[in-house]
Amino acid sequence: MKKILSLVTLLGMMVGTASAAPYYMPQPSGGSLTPYDWQPVYSIEGVYSFVDGDSLPDTYGARLNFSLYNNAVSSVRHQFSINAGYESGSDTFTEEGFRFKTELSRIPITLGYDANIVLTDHVMLDLGAKAGYAFGEIEGNDLGSISDTIGGFTFSLGAGIKIQCSESIYVKAGYEFSRTFYGRAIDDEFNANYGQHSIVIGVGALF
């Protein structure tokens, strides 16, 4: 019985000592990456693109993004994404006295990386790059109707501004230059390797 009372007394002293001592949760150092820093982000962007290629129309459309975003306390926050979009456009051109209509559509699917550089508490400079594959279709109507379905490598480089509206919502506006390498298409009537200068406006939500 004395042994039991002694053990209970010893345990009581240990519990009392532990409760009196301050306890601090370990915190990751600023900027360090831990699994708890990564957050899923869903966003949608509107895109308007001016096309460099001869006899090709400007395009417009939308893009959906799923990202993993690092929210560690740091001046640079990293973001990795998978992106899928759809753009299309049509225009009528005049060349050597002939008028013809061209339609262009593309579905780019890319992987991307963005460096979010903190400027203020609510504003970040977003520098990003994407690369992947683009499916596309070109249709032309000159003396006859011609069309071709094409696909090839695509990449883009961009810069923009992100504004954090709340803990979970941000808006973004930026510029992207992209280039798509389809090769030649439609019986050499059009060179389908072209560049695009794009204005991008979007909204995203962190979860």
GUDREN-274948 format. One record per atom (N, C-alpha, C, O): residue number from 1; chain; atom name; x, y, z. Coordinates in steps of 0.02 Angstrom, whole numbers. Example, Ala and Ser with C-alpha at 12.3 -4.5 7.8 and 13.67 -1.06 7.14 Angstrom:
<lumdos>
 pos unit site     xx     yy     zz
   1    A    N    660   -284    390
   1    A   CA    615   -225    390
   1    A    C    660   -165    390
   1    A    O    712   -166    423
   2    A    N    642   -112    354
   2    A   CA    684    -53    357
   2    A    C    645      2    394
   2    A    O    670     57    402
</lumdos>
This chain:
<lumdos>
 pos unit site     xx     yy     zz
   1    A    N     41    -60      0
   1    A   CA      0      0      0
   1    A    C     43     63      0
   1    A    O     29    112    -34
   2    A    N     97     59     40
   2    A   CA    142    117     43
   2    A    C    174    129    -26
   2    A    O    184    186    -46
   3    A    N    190     74    -62
   3    A   CA    221     81   -128
   3    A    C    172    115   -177
   3    A    O    192    157   -217
   4    A    N    108     97   -171
   4    A   CA     58    126   -216
   4    A    C     50    201   -202
   4    A    O     47    242   -248
   5    A    N     47    219   -135
   5    A   CA     41    289   -117
   5    A    C    101    329   -139
   5    A    O     95    386   -162
   6    A    N    160    299   -134
   6    A   CA    221    333   -156
   6    A    C    220    345   -231
   6    A    O    240    399   -254
   7    A    N    197    296   -269
   7    A   CA    194    302   -342
   7    A    C    145    356   -363
   7    A    O    159    395   -408
   8    A    N     86    357   -329
   8    A   CA     35    408   -344
   8    A    C     63    478   -329
   8    A    O     53    525   -368
   9    A    N     98    483   -272
   9    A   CA    127    548   -254
   9    A    C    178    571   -305
   9    A    O    179    629   -324
  10    A    N    221    524   -328
  10    A   CA    272    541   -378
  10    A    C    241    563   -443
  10    A    O    263    611   -474
  11    A    N    189    527   -466
  11    A   CA    155    546   -528
  11    A    C    123    615   -521
  11    A    O    125    655   -568
  12    A    N     93    628   -463
  12    A   CA     62    694   -452
  12    A    C    113    750   -455
  12    A    O     98    804   -482
  13    A    N    172    738   -428
  13    A   CA    225    789   -431
  13    A    C    248    802   -502
  13    A    O    260    859   -522
  14    A    N    253    748   -542
  14    A   CA    275    755   -611
  14    A    C    224    793   -652
  14    A    O    241    836   -692
  15    A    N    159    776   -641
  15    A   CA    106    811   -678
  15    A    C    104    885   -660
  15    A    O     96    928   -703
  16    A    N    112    899   -596
  16    A   CA    112    969   -574
  16    A    C    169   1008   -603
  16    A    O    160   1066   -623
  17    A    N    229    978   -606
  17    A   CA    287   1011   -634
  17    A    C    277   1025   -708
  17    A    O    293   1079   -733
  18    A    N    249    975   -745
  18    A   CA    239    982   -817
  18    A    C    188   1037   -832
  18    A    O    196   1075   -879
  19    A    N    134   1040   -792
  19    A   CA     82   1090   -804
  19    A    C    107   1160   -789
  19    A    O     83   1208   -818
  20    A    N    154   1165   -743
  20    A   CA    180   1231   -726
  20    A    C    229   1257   -777
  20    A    O    237   1317   -785
  21    A    N    263   1212   -814
  21    A   CA    314   1232   -862
  21    A    C    281   1256   -927
  21    A    O    233   1225   -949
  22    A    N    305   1311   -957
  22    A   CA    276   1335  -1021
  22    A    C    292   1286  -1077
  22    A    O    344   1253  -1076
  23    A    N    244   1281  -1126
  23    A   CA    254   1235  -1183
  23    A    C    245   1274  -1247
  23    A    O    197   1311  -1255
  24    A    N    292   1266  -1292
  24    A   CA    290   1302  -1356
  24    A    C    285   1252  -1413
  24    A    O    323   1204  -1417
  25    A    N    236   1266  -1459
  25    A   CA    231   1224  -1520
  25    A    C    290   1240  -1565
  25    A    O    305   1299  -1575
  26    A    N    322   1190  -1593
  26    A   CA    377   1204  -1639
  26    A    C    351   1239  -1702
  26    A    O    301   1217  -1730
  27    A    N    384   1291  -1722
  27    A   CA    363   1329  -1782
  27    A    C    416   1323  -1836
  27    A    O    476   1326  -1821
  28    A    N    395   1313  -1900
  28    A   CA    445   1311  -1953
  28    A    C    477   1379  -1963
  28    A    O    445   1430  -1954
  29    A    N    540   1379  -1980
  29    A   CA    574   1442  -1992
  29    A    C    545   1476  -2053
  29    A    O    519   1442  -2098
  30    A    N    550   1542  -2056
  30    A   CA    521   1579  -2112
  30    A    C    548   1556  -2178
  30    A    O    608   1549  -2188
  31    A    N    502   1543  -2225
  31    A   CA    522   1523  -2292
  31    A    C    534   1449  -2301
  31    A    O    543   1426  -2357
  32    A    N    537   1411  -2247
  32    A   CA    549   1339  -2254
  32    A    C    487   1304  -2281
  32    A    O    431   1326  -2268
  33    A    N    496   1250  -2318
  33    A   CA    441   1214  -2349
  33    A    C    424   1153  -2306
  33    A    O    467   1111  -2293
  34    A    N    363   1148  -2286
  34    A   CA    339   1089  -2251
  34    A    C    275   1066  -2286
  34    A    O    245   1106  -2323
  35    A    N    254   1003  -2277
  35    A   CA    193    980  -2310
  35    A    C    132   1021  -2293
  35    A    O     84   1023  -2331
  36    A    N    133   1054  -2234
  36    A   CA     74   1093  -2213
  36    A    C     71   1161  -2246
  36    A    O     21   1196  -2240
  37    A    N    124   1181  -2281
  37    A   CA    124   1245  -2314
  37    A    C     88   1243  -2381
  37    A    O     70   1296  -2407
  38    A    N     77   1185  -2410
  38    A   CA     50   1181  -2478
  38    A    C    -26   1180  -2476
  38    A    O    -57   1140  -2441
  39    A    N    -56   1225  -2515
  39    A   CA   -128   1231  -2517
  39    A    C   -152   1221  -2589
  39    A    O   -120   1245  -2636
  40    A    N   -208   1185  -2600
  40    A   CA   -237   1181  -2667
  40    A    C   -270   1247  -2686
  40    A    O   -303   1279  -2645
  41    A    N   -262   1266  -2748
  41    A   CA   -291   1328  -2774
  41    A    C   -328   1312  -2839
  41    A    O   -300   1279  -2883
  42    A    N   -390   1336  -2845
  42    A   CA   -428   1328  -2906
  42    A    C   -439   1398  -2934
  42    A    O   -458   1444  -2898
  43    A    N   -427   1406  -2999
  43    A   CA   -436   1472  -3030
  43    A    C   -462   1466  -3101
  43    A    O   -455   1415  -3134
  44    A    N   -493   1520  -3123
  44    A   CA   -517   1525  -3192
  44    A    C   -491   1591  -3220
  44    A    O   -491   1642  -3186
  45    A    N   -469   1589  -3283
  45    A   CA   -440   1649  -3315
  45    A    C   -473   1660  -3383
  45    A    O   -486   1613  -3420
  46    A    N   -484   1723  -3398
  46    A   CA   -504   1742  -3465
  46    A    C   -443   1764  -3504
  46    A    O   -400   1798  -3477
  47    A    N   -438   1743  -3568
  47    A   CA   -378   1755  -3608
  47    A    C   -398   1787  -3675
  47    A    O   -443   1762  -3709
  48    A    N   -364   1841  -3694
  48    A   CA   -371   1869  -3761
  48    A    C   -301   1871  -3791
  48    A    O   -255   1900  -3762
  49    A    N   -293   1840  -3850
  49    A   CA   -226   1831  -3880
  49    A    C   -222   1863  -3949
  49    A    O   -265   1852  -3992
  50    A    N   -170   1904  -3958
  50    A   CA   -154   1931  -4024
  50    A    C   -104   1884  -4057
  50    A    O    -50   1872  -4030
  51    A    N   -121   1857  -4115
  51    A   CA    -81   1806  -4148
  51    A    C    -32   1838  -4196
  51    A    O    -50   1882  -4235
  52    A    N     32   1815  -4193
  52    A   CA     85   1840  -4237
  52    A    C     80   1812  -4308
  52    A    O    101   1846  -4355
  53    A    N     54   1752  -4316
  53    A   CA     57   1717  -4380
  53    A    C     21   1753  -4436
  53    A    O    -29   1787  -4425
  54    A    N     47   1746  -4498
  54    A   CA     15   1775  -4556
  54    A    C    -53   1743  -4568
  54    A    O    -59   1682  -4565
  55    A    N   -102   1784  -4583
  55    A   CA   -169   1760  -4602
  55    A    C   -201   1717  -4548
  55    A    O   -241   1673  -4563
  56    A    N   -183   1729  -4485
  56    A   CA   -214   1694  -4430
  56    A    C   -250   1744  -4385
  56    A    O   -224   1798  -4373
  57    A    N   -309   1728  -4360
  57    A   CA   -349   1775  -4321
  57    A    C   -326   1778  -4248
  57    A    O   -294   1731  -4223
  58    A    N   -344   1832  -4215
  58    A   CA   -336   1835  -4142
  58    A    C   -387   1787  -4110
  58    A    O   -438   1771  -4140
  59    A    N   -371   1764  -4050
  59    A   CA   -415   1716  -4017
  59    A    C   -433   1740  -3946
  59    A    O   -398   1782  -3918
  60    A    N   -486   1712  -3920
  60    A   CA   -506   1726  -3851
  60    A    C   -537   1663  -3822
  60    A    O   -563   1621  -3858
  61    A    N   -536   1659  -3756
  61    A   CA   -564   1599  -3724
  61    A    C   -552   1600  -3649
  61    A    O   -543   1653  -3619
  62    A    N   -553   1541  -3619
  62    A   CA   -547   1534  -3547
  62    A    C   -499   1478  -3530
  62    A    O   -485   1434  -3571
  63    A    N   -473   1480  -3469
  63    A   CA   -424   1430  -3446
  63    A    C   -440   1412  -3374
  63    A    O   -453   1456  -3333
  64    A    N   -438   1348  -3359
  64    A   CA   -447   1323  -3291
  64    A    C   -380   1300  -3264
  64    A    O   -341   1269  -3300
  65    A    N   -367   1314  -3200
  65    A   CA   -303   1296  -3170
  65    A    C   -314   1262  -3103
  65    A    O   -358   1282  -3064
  66    A    N   -275   1210  -3091
  66    A   CA   -271   1181  -3024
  66    A    C   -198   1187  -3002
  66    A    O   -153   1164  -3037
  67    A    N   -187   1216  -2943
  67    A   CA   -119   1229  -2920
  67    A    C   -108   1205  -2849
  67    A    O   -155   1197  -2810
  68    A    N    -45   1193  -2834
  68    A   CA    -23   1185  -2764
  68    A    C     20   1245  -2748
  68    A    O     70   1259  -2782
  69    A    N      0   1281  -2696
  69    A   CA     29   1346  -2680
  69    A    C     62   1343  -2611
  69    A    O     33   1318  -2563
  70    A    N    124   1368  -2608
  70    A   CA    161   1368  -2545
  70    A    C    149   1435  -2509
  70    A    O    168   1488  -2533
  71    A    N    118   1432  -2450
  71    A   CA    103   1493  -2413
  71    A    C    150   1504  -2354
  71    A    O    131   1537  -2306
  72    A    N    210   1476  -2357
  72    A   CA    259   1489  -2304
  72    A    C    274   1563  -2301
  72    A    O    270   1599  -2351
  73    A    N    293   1586  -2241
  73    A   CA    310   1657  -2233
  73    A    C    376   1669  -2268
  73    A    O    429   1651  -2243
  74    A    N    372   1699  -2327
  74    A   CA    431   1709  -2368
  74    A    C    418   1764  -2418
  74    A    O    361   1779  -2433
  75    A    N    471   1794  -2442
  75    A   CA    463   1847  -2493
  75    A    C    450   1817  -2562
  75    A    O    427   1853  -2607
  76    A    N    463   1752  -2571
  76    A   CA    447   1717  -2633
  76    A    C    406   1655  -2617
  76    A    O    428   1613  -2578
  77    A    N    347   1650  -2646
  77    A   CA    302   1594  -2634
  77    A    C    292   1555  -2698
  77    A    O    279   1584  -2751
  78    A    N    300   1490  -2694
  78    A   CA    303   1447  -2753
  78    A    C    234   1418  -2769
  78    A    O    194   1404  -2725
  79    A    N    222   1408  -2834
  79    A   CA    158   1380  -2856
  79    A    C    169   1335  -2917
  79    A    O    199   1356  -2966
  80    A    N    144   1273  -2913
  80    A   CA    147   1226  -2968
  80    A    C     76   1211  -2992
  80    A    O     31   1203  -2951
  81    A    N     66   1209  -3058
  81    A   CA     -2   1205  -3084
  81    A    C     -8   1158  -3143
  81    A    O     40   1143  -3178
  82    A    N    -70   1136  -3154
  82    A   CA    -90   1103  -3215
  82    A    C   -147   1144  -3244
  82    A    O   -192   1165  -3208
  83    A    N   -144   1156  -3310
  83    A   CA   -188   1205  -3341
  83    A    C   -219   1176  -3405
  83    A    O   -186   1141  -3443
  84    A    N   -283   1191  -3416
  84    A   CA   -317   1170  -3477
  84    A    C   -361   1227  -3500
  84    A    O   -397   1257  -3460
  85    A    N   -359   1243  -3565
  85    A   CA   -397   1300  -3590
  85    A    C   -426   1287  -3659
  85    A    O   -412   1237  -3691
  86    A    N   -466   1334  -3680
  86    A   CA   -494   1333  -3748
  86    A    C   -496   1404  -3775
  86    A    O   -522   1449  -3742
  87    A    N   -468   1414  -3835
  87    A   CA   -469   1479  -3868
  87    A    C   -490   1470  -3941
  87    A    O   -474   1419  -3971
  88    A    N   -525   1518  -3967
  88    A   CA   -544   1515  -4038
  88    A    C   -552   1586  -4064
  88    A    O   -560   1634  -4026
  89    A    N   -550   1592  -4131
  89    A   CA   -561   1656  -4162
  89    A    C   -566   1648  -4237
  89    A    O   -546   1597  -4265
  90    A    N   -593   1698  -4270
  90    A   CA   -600   1698  -4343
  90    A    C   -593   1769  -4369
  90    A    O   -608   1817  -4334
  91    A    N   -570   1775  -4432
  91    A   CA   -562   1841  -4462
  91    A    C   -560   1834  -4538
  91    A    O   -547   1779  -4564
  92    A    N   -573   1888  -4572
  92    A   CA   -572   1889  -4645
  92    A    C   -513   1932  -4667
  92    A    O   -505   1988  -4643
  93    A    N   -472   1906  -4712
  93    A   CA   -412   1939  -4735
  93    A    C   -416   1951  -4811
  93    A    O   -452   1916  -4847
  94    A    N   -380   2002  -4833
  94    A   CA   -375   2016  -4905
  94    A    C   -302   2013  -4925
  94    A    O   -260   2046  -4896
  95    A    N   -288   1973  -4976
  95    A   CA   -219   1965  -5000
  95    A    C   -220   1956  -5076
  95    A    O   -253   1911  -5102
  96    A    N   -182   2000  -5111
  96    A   CA   -177   1997  -5184
  96    A    C   -247   1998  -5216
  96    A    O   -259   1964  -5265
  97    A    N   -291   2038  -5188
  97    A   CA   -357   2046  -5217
  97    A    C   -407   1992  -5197
  97    A    O   -465   1997  -5216
  98    A    N   -386   1942  -5161
  98    A   CA   -430   1888  -5140
  98    A    C   -449   1897  -5066
  98    A    O   -407   1913  -5024
  99    A    N   -512   1886  -5051
  99    A   CA   -535   1887  -4982
  99    A    C   -546   1815  -4959
  99    A    O   -576   1774  -4994
 100    A    N   -522   1800  -4899
 100    A   CA   -531   1733  -4872
 100    A    C   -540   1737  -4796
 100    A    O   -514   1783  -4764
 101    A    N   -576   1690  -4770
 101    A   CA   -590   1687  -4699
 101    A    C   -551   1630  -4668
 101    A    O   -548   1575  -4696
 102    A    N   -521   1643  -4609
 102    A   CA   -483   1592  -4573
 102    A    C   -510   1585  -4503
 102    A    O   -525   1635  -4469
 103    A    N   -518   1524  -4480
 103    A   CA   -539   1509  -4412
 103    A    C   -485   1468  -4377
 103    A    O   -457   1422  -4407
 104    A    N   -472   1485  -4316
 104    A   CA   -419   1451  -4277
 104    A    C   -447   1434  -4208
 104    A    O   -479   1475  -4176
 105    A    N   -435   1372  -4186
 105    A   CA   -453   1353  -4118
 105    A    C   -396   1312  -4089
 105    A    O   -360   1278  -4125
 106    A    N   -388   1315  -4024
 106    A   CA   -334   1278  -3991
 106    A    C   -355   1259  -3921
 106    A    O   -392   1295  -3887
 107    A    N   -330   1200  -3899
 107    A   CA   -342   1175  -3831
 107    A    C   -274   1159  -3800
 107    A    O   -249   1104  -3809
 108    A    N   -244   1207  -3765
 108    A   CA   -179   1194  -3733
 108    A    C   -187   1160  -3665
 108    A    O   -229   1180  -3625
 109    A    N   -146   1108  -3653
 109    A   CA   -143   1075  -3588
 109    A    C    -70   1079  -3565
 109    A    O    -26   1051  -3598
 110    A    N    -58   1113  -3510
 110    A   CA     11   1128  -3490
 110    A    C     22   1116  -3415
 110    A    O    -25   1114  -3376
 111    A    N     87   1109  -3398
 111    A   CA    110   1111  -3329
 111    A    C    147   1176  -3318
 111    A    O    182   1199  -3363
 112    A    N    139   1207  -3259
 112    A   CA    169   1272  -3249
 112    A    C    201   1281  -3181
 112    A    O    188   1244  -3134
 113    A    N    243   1332  -3177
 113    A   CA    274   1353  -3114
 113    A    C    270   1429  -3110
 113    A    O    283   1464  -3159
 114    A    N    250   1455  -3052
 114    A   CA    248   1527  -3040
 114    A    C    287   1545  -2977
 114    A    O    281   1511  -2926
 115    A    N    326   1597  -2982
 115    A   CA    358   1627  -2923
 115    A    C    319   1689  -2904
 115    A    O    316   1737  -2943
 116    A    N    289   1688  -2845
 116    A   CA    250   1745  -2821
 116    A    C    294   1786  -2774
 116    A    O    309   1765  -2719
 117    A    N    313   1845  -2798
 117    A   CA    359   1888  -2760
 117    A    C    318   1939  -2722
 117    A    O    282   1979  -2752
 118    A    N    324   1938  -2656
 118    A   CA    283   1981  -2613
 118    A    C    306   2054  -2618
 118    A    O    364   2069  -2606
 119    A    N    260   2098  -2637
 119    A   CA    274   2169  -2640
 119    A    C    248   2206  -2579
 119    A    O    282   2247  -2550
 120    A    N    185   2190  -2560
 120    A   CA    155   2218  -2499
 120    A    C    116   2161  -2465
 120    A    O    120   2104  -2487
 121    A    N     79   2178  -2412
 121    A   CA     40   2128  -2377
 121    A    C    -13   2095  -2422
 121    A    O    -32   2038  -2410
 122    A    N    -36   2131  -2473
 122    A   CA    -91   2105  -2514
 122    A    C    -74   2101  -2588
 122    A    O   -116   2079  -2628
 123    A    N    -14   2120  -2608
 123    A   CA      3   2122  -2680
 123    A    C     66   2081  -2693
 123    A    O    115   2086  -2656
 124    A    N     64   2040  -2746
 124    A   CA    121   2000  -2766
 124    A    C    135   2008  -2841
 124    A    O     89   2015  -2881
 125    A    N    198   2007  -2859
 125    A   CA    219   2004  -2929
 125    A    C    223   1930  -2948
 125    A    O    259   1892  -2915
 126    A    N    187   1911  -3000
 126    A   CA    183   1840  -3021
 126    A    C    224   1831  -3085
 126    A    O    208   1859  -3137
 127    A    N    277   1791  -3081
 127    A   CA    318   1773  -3139
 127    A    C    310   1699  -3152
 127    A    O    322   1658  -3107
 128    A    N    288   1681  -3213
 128    A   CA    271   1611  -3224
 128    A    C    293   1584  -3292
 128    A    O    307   1623  -3338
 129    A    N    296   1519  -3297
 129    A   CA    312   1484  -3359
 129    A    C    269   1421  -3363
 129    A    O    256   1389  -3313
 130    A    N    248   1404  -3424
 130    A   CA    208   1345  -3436
 130    A    C    234   1310  -3498
 130    A    O    262   1341  -3543
 131    A    N    224   1243  -3500
 131    A   CA    243   1205  -3560
 131    A    C    198   1143  -3564
 131    A    O    178   1116  -3513
 132    A    N    183   1123  -3625
 132    A   CA    140   1064  -3634
 132    A    C    124   1052  -3706
 132    A    O    165   1062  -3750
 133    A    N     63   1029  -3718
 133    A   CA     41   1009  -3785
 133    A    C    -23   1046  -3802
 133    A    O    -67   1053  -3759
 134    A    N    -29   1068  -3864
 134    A   CA    -90   1103  -3886
 134    A    C   -121   1067  -3945
 134    A    O    -88   1053  -3995
 135    A    N   -184   1051  -3938
 135    A   CA   -224   1025  -3993
 135    A    C   -255   1084  -4030
 135    A    O   -273   1133  -3998
 136    A    N   -260   1081  -4095
 136    A   CA   -287   1138  -4131
 136    A    C   -320   1119  -4196
 136    A    O   -314   1063  -4221
 137    A    N   -355   1168  -4224
 137    A   CA   -387   1160  -4289
 137    A    C   -385   1226  -4327
 137    A    O   -401   1278  -4298
 138    A    N   -366   1223  -4390
 138    A   CA   -366   1282  -4433
 138    A    C   -412   1269  -4493
 138    A    O   -407   1216  -4524
 139    A    N   -455   1316  -4507
 139    A   CA   -499   1311  -4565
 139    A    C   -491   1374  -4607
 139    A    O   -491   1430  -4580
 140    A    N   -485   1366  -4671
 140    A   CA   -478   1422  -4717
 140    A    C   -528   1418  -4773
 140    A    O   -546   1363  -4795
 141    A    N   -550   1475  -4798
 141    A   CA   -598   1477  -4853
 141    A    C   -574   1529  -4903
 141    A    O   -588   1589  -4896
 142    A    N   -537   1505  -4954
 142    A   CA   -511   1549  -5006
 142    A    C   -551   1536  -5069
 142    A    O   -608   1557  -5074
 143    A    N   -522   1501  -5117
 143    A   CA   -560   1480  -5175
 143    A    C   -600   1417  -5160
 143    A    O   -647   1400  -5195
 144    A    N   -581   1383  -5106
 144    A   CA   -616   1324  -5083
 144    A    C   -607   1317  -5008
 144    A    O   -567   1354  -4979
 145    A    N   -642   1272  -4978
 145    A   CA   -638   1264  -4905
 145    A    C   -584   1212  -4889
 145    A    O   -586   1156  -4916
 146    A    N   -537   1229  -4846
 146    A   CA   -485   1183  -4825
 146    A    C   -480   1185  -4749
 146    A    O   -493   1236  -4719
 147    A    N   -463   1129  -4719
 147    A   CA   -457   1126  -4646
 147    A    C   -407   1072  -4627
 147    A    O   -393   1026  -4666
 148    A    N   -381   1077  -4566
 148    A   CA   -334   1027  -4541
 148    A    C   -336   1027  -4465
 148    A    O   -340   1080  -4434
 149    A    N   -334    969  -4436
 149    A   CA   -328    961  -4363
 149    A    C   -255    949  -4347
 149    A    O   -224    905  -4377
 150    A    N   -228    987  -4301
 150    A   CA   -156    986  -4288
 150    A    C   -144    982  -4213
 150    A    O   -190    991  -4173
 151    A    N    -82    968  -4194
 151    A   CA    -62    966  -4124
 151    A    C     13    974  -4119
 151    A    O     49    954  -4164
 152    A    N     36   1003  -4064
 152    A   CA    108   1012  -4057
 152    A    C    127   1043  -3990
 152    A    O     84   1060  -3949
 153    A    N    192   1051  -3980
 153    A   CA    220   1078  -3918
 153    A    C    204   1152  -3911
 153    A    O    204   1188  -3961
 154    A    N    189   1173  -3850
 154    A   CA    176   1244  -3837
 154    A    C    209   1264  -3771
 154    A    O    215   1223  -3725
 155    A    N    230   1327  -3767
 155    A   CA    257   1353  -3704
 155    A    C    236   1426  -3697
 155    A    O    218   1458  -3746
 156    A    N    240   1452  -3636
 156    A   CA    225   1522  -3624
 156    A    C    266   1549  -3566
 156    A    O    284   1512  -3520
 157    A    N    279   1614  -3568
 157    A   CA    312   1651  -3514
 157    A    C    268   1710  -3498
 157    A    O    242   1743  -3543
 158    A    N    260   1726  -3434
 158    A   CA    215   1780  -3417
 158    A    C    234   1817  -3354
 158    A    O    275   1794  -3314
 159    A    N    203   1875  -3346
 159    A   CA    212   1915  -3286
 159    A    C    146   1951  -3271
 159    A    O    110   1970  -3317
 160    A    N    131   1960  -3207
 160    A   CA     70   1994  -3189
 160    A    C     69   2014  -3116
 160    A    O    119   2006  -3080
 161    A    N     13   2040  -3096
 161    A   CA      3   2063  -3027
 161    A    C    -55   2023  -2996
 161    A    O   -108   2016  -3026
 162    A    N    -44   1997  -2936
 162    A   CA    -96   1964  -2897
 162    A    C   -114   2008  -2837
 162    A    O    -70   2033  -2803
 163    A    N   -179   2016  -2826
 163    A   CA   -203   2054  -2769
 163    A    C   -244   2008  -2725
 163    A    O   -294   1979  -2747
 164    A    N   -222   2000  -2663
 164    A   CA   -257   1957  -2616
 164    A    C   -316   1996  -2586
 164    A    O   -306   2042  -2546
 165    A    N   -377   1977  -2606
 165    A   CA   -436   2013  -2583
 165    A    C   -458   1991  -2513
 165    A    O   -486   2031  -2476
 166    A    N   -445   1929  -2497
 166    A   CA   -462   1902  -2431
 166    A    C   -413   1845  -2417
 166    A    O   -366   1835  -2454
 167    A    N   -425   1809  -2363
 167    A   CA   -381   1753  -2345
 167    A    C   -379   1701  -2400
 167    A    O   -327   1668  -2410
 168    A    N   -434   1692  -2436
 168    A   CA   -438   1637  -2484
 168    A    C   -449   1658  -2557
 168    A    O   -444   1616  -2601
 169    A    N   -465   1722  -2570
 169    A   CA   -482   1744  -2638
 169    A    C   -429   1793  -2663
 169    A    O   -409   1839  -2627
 170    A    N   -408   1784  -2726
 170    A   CA   -363   1833  -2757
 170    A    C   -386   1847  -2829
 170    A    O   -421   1806  -2859
 171    A    N   -367   1904  -2855
 171    A   CA   -378   1920  -2926
 171    A    C   -310   1931  -2958
 171    A    O   -261   1948  -2924
 172    A    N   -308   1921  -3024
 172    A   CA   -244   1924  -3060
 172    A    C   -254   1958  -3127
 172    A    O   -305   1947  -3160
 173    A    N   -205   1997  -3148
 173    A   CA   -203   2026  -3215
 173    A    C   -131   2023  -3239
 173    A    O    -85   2038  -3201
 174    A    N   -121   2002  -3302
 174    A   CA    -53   1996  -3326
 174    A    C    -47   1989  -3401
 174    A    O    -96   1994  -3438
 175    A    N     14   1979  -3422
 175    A   CA     32   1972  -3493
 175    A    C     70   1906  -3502
 175    A    O    110   1888  -3459
 176    A    N     57   1871  -3558
 176    A   CA     94   1810  -3574
 176    A    C    115   1812  -3647
 176    A    O     78   1834  -3691
 177    A    N    176   1788  -3659
 177    A   CA    196   1773  -3728
 177    A    C    200   1697  -3734
 177    A    O    232   1663  -3693
 178    A    N    168   1671  -3785
 178    A   CA    169   1598  -3796
 178    A    C    187   1584  -3868
 178    A    O    179   1625  -3913
 179    A    N    213   1523  -3879
 179    A   CA    228   1501  -3947
 179    A    C    208   1428  -3953
 179    A    O    220   1387  -3909
 180    A    N    176   1412  -4010
 180    A   CA    152   1345  -4023
 180    A    C    185   1319  -4087
 180    A    O    187   1354  -4137
 181    A    N    210   1257  -4084
 181    A   CA    245   1227  -4141
 181    A    C    203   1170  -4169
 181    A    O    209   1112  -4147
 182    A    N    162   1186  -4218
 182    A   CA    120   1136  -4250
 182    A    C    153   1105  -4312
 182    A    O    134   1052  -4334
 183    A    N    204   1139  -4340
 183    A   CA    228   1119  -4405
 183    A    C    186   1153  -4458
 183    A    O    147   1198  -4443
 184    A    N    194   1132  -4520
 184    A   CA    155   1162  -4574
 184    A    C     91   1123  -4583
 184    A    O     90   1062  -4574
 185    A    N     38   1159  -4600
 185    A   CA    -28   1127  -4605
 185    A    C    -65   1152  -4666
 185    A    O    -46   1202  -4697
 186    A    N   -118   1118  -4683
 186    A   CA   -164   1136  -4737
 186    A    C   -127   1145  -4803
 186    A    O   -131   1198  -4834
 187    A    N    -92   1094  -4825
 187    A   CA    -59   1095  -4890
 187    A    C    -14   1155  -4900
 187    A    O    -12   1185  -4953
 188    A    N     23   1173  -4847
 188    A   CA     71   1228  -4849
 188    A    C     38   1297  -4860
 188    A    O     73   1345  -4876
 189    A    N    -27   1302  -4854
 189    A   CA    -59   1366  -4862
 189    A    C    -45   1412  -4802
 189    A    O    -40   1473  -4810
 190    A    N    -40   1382  -4743
 190    A   CA    -29   1421  -4683
 190    A    C     30   1391  -4645
 190    A    O     38   1330  -4640
 191    A    N     71   1434  -4617
 191    A   CA    123   1412  -4571
 191    A    C     92   1411  -4501
 191    A    O     76   1464  -4473
 192    A    N     84   1352  -4473
 192    A   CA     48   1346  -4409
 192    A    C     92   1354  -4348
 192    A    O     68   1347  -4292
 193    A    N    157   1369  -4357
 193    A   CA    199   1387  -4300
 193    A    C    190   1462  -4287
 193    A    O    209   1502  -4329
 194    A    N    160   1480  -4231
 194    A   CA    145   1550  -4221
 194    A    C    154   1569  -4148
 194    A    O    152   1527  -4103
 195    A    N    163   1634  -4137
 195    A   CA    168   1662  -4070
 195    A    C    104   1699  -4052
 195    A    O     66   1720  -4096
 196    A    N     93   1708  -3988
 196    A   CA     35   1744  -3963
 196    A    C     55   1791  -3907
 196    A    O     96   1774  -3864
 197    A    N     26   1851  -3907
 197    A   CA     34   1898  -3852
 197    A    C    -34   1903  -3818
 197    A    O    -83   1925  -3848
 198    A    N    -37   1881  -3755
 198    A   CA   -101   1871  -3722
 198    A    C   -110   1916  -3662
 198    A    O    -64   1928  -3624
 199    A    N   -171   1942  -3655
 199    A   CA   -192   1977  -3594
 199    A    C   -233   1927  -3553
 199    A    O   -279   1897  -3578
 200    A    N   -214   1919  -3490
 200    A   CA   -246   1869  -3447
 200    A    C   -275   1903  -3385
 200    A    O   -240   1940  -3350
 201    A    N   -338   1890  -3371
 201    A   CA   -372   1915  -3311
 201    A    C   -406   1856  -3277
 201    A    O   -442   1818  -3310
 202    A    N   -395   1847  -3212
 202    A   CA   -423   1787  -3180
 202    A    C   -439   1798  -3106
 202    A    O   -422   1850  -3077
 203    A    N   -471   1748  -3078
 203    A   CA   -487   1747  -3006
 203    A    C   -473   1677  -2980
 203    A    O   -486   1628  -3014
 204    A    N   -447   1673  -2919
 204    A   CA   -430   1608  -2890
 204    A    C   -453   1603  -2818
 204    A    O   -464   1654  -2784
 205    A    N   -460   1541  -2795
 205    A   CA   -481   1528  -2726
 205    A    C   -435   1476  -2695
 205    A    O   -422   1424  -2724
 206    A    N   -409   1491  -2634
 206    A   CA   -367   1446  -2597
 206    A    C   -409   1406  -2548
 206    A    O   -456   1432  -2518
 207    A    N   -393   1342  -2541
 207    A   CA   -430   1298  -2495
 207    A    C   -382   1266  -2445
 207    A    O   -403   1227  -2402
</lumdos>
